């Protein structure tokens, strides 16, 4: 029996990567927004501290996601 449309879509590595990236960005983004809100409202730091934190988090998120992708690729190649 031929696999259905949704099972073919879900087994596509590009779609799997997009799903993992979306989940990562959702949780990471919510955490970053919470920390930025805390820095802007609950501390006596100037406004540019929040901006610097957001810029640093952009760089850090790319590094972190690359590490997650490498880990995911090494696990998928070791299972094959």
Residue pairs with C-beta under 8 A, 6 or more apart in sequence:
3 11
9 15
10 16
17 69
20 68
20 72
21 65
24 65
24 68
25 61
28 61
28 64
32 54
32 57
32 61
35 53
36 50
36 53
36 54
39 45
39 49
39 50
39 53
40 47
40 50
43 49
